[in-house]
């Protein structure tokens, strides 16, 4: 594998920009019709949470398209009851169409209690069991943003999914499993792999489409891919790099240099699935606003 990359780079940003422009237009129409913009509340428990940067990006993304987004901040020591009570208030607030809760939550707060408290009609990240169930059954509901982004980037890049063999590496409730269900919905034949999968390379090598969401830098190498495969790298991992400005750089779960010599198309990290993820949340917020504003 000494030749330069041959794979087409599936860039998320141009697609995200196109979708965001359409969302901005939808926000104008909604605001004109309803006299208020769509609203999003991001519940945050303590400012030093690892996901704060991501949540700030969501707020900025909303501002750019005209969605009224704000943090609802609880102290780091807040109890589960306080978090649940805050979510219930937001459920009842007619100016709030979508609710996101910072993940991971402090260990004293049960994830299930918080997820159950979110009104499914405001659950724009598709984490409530009702939305998860709707996806499982193939019905419309709110889709988890990252899983949606990983399949949408394929669709919008004109990659054929129907009838093709897909492997998803990772089975988390928020990324791997919903991505697998979405691929099934798109008529792919899907295998889901995890840590106990025997001979991961044999599974990925048999696949036309490989979606990797494992959180393990460089897990999928060039020789684990079938020539011409399409690769979606969902992973975002920080690896130390003293030459980088912040002392680290972001890499995916796929060895990009190797994979790009074997695959026909591949999403880069950063710049692939990442820019699409927040965009999907913006789409869902406007969808929730329309649902909530129904007569
Ligand atoms: P997670 O909850 O830790 O799940 C990881 C999954 O990968 C698990 O199912 C695990 O298997 C599997 N896995 C881990 N190592 C493996 C290995 N060596 N071989 C096979 N399977 C393996 O992580 P997540 O929340 O789904 O996130 C996955 C990745 O996506 C992370 O890098 C995360 O940073 C990234 N992410 C990106 C975005 C975005 O916007 N692009 C958004 C969210 C997450 P078991 O179930 O057997 O443990």
Boltz pocket constraint, residues with backbone or C-beta under 6 A from the ligand:
constraints:
  - pocket:
      binder: B
      contacts: [[A, 146], [A, 169], [A, 170], [A, 171], [A, 172], [A, 173], [A, 174], [A, 175], [A, 176], [A, 193], [A, 194], [A, 195], [A, 196], [A, 197], [A, 200], [A, 212], [A, 213], [A, 214], [A, 215], [A, 216], [A, 219], [A, 233], [A, 234], [A, 235], [A, 236], [A, 237], [A, 253], [A, 273], [A, 274], [A, 277]]
      max_distance: 6.0
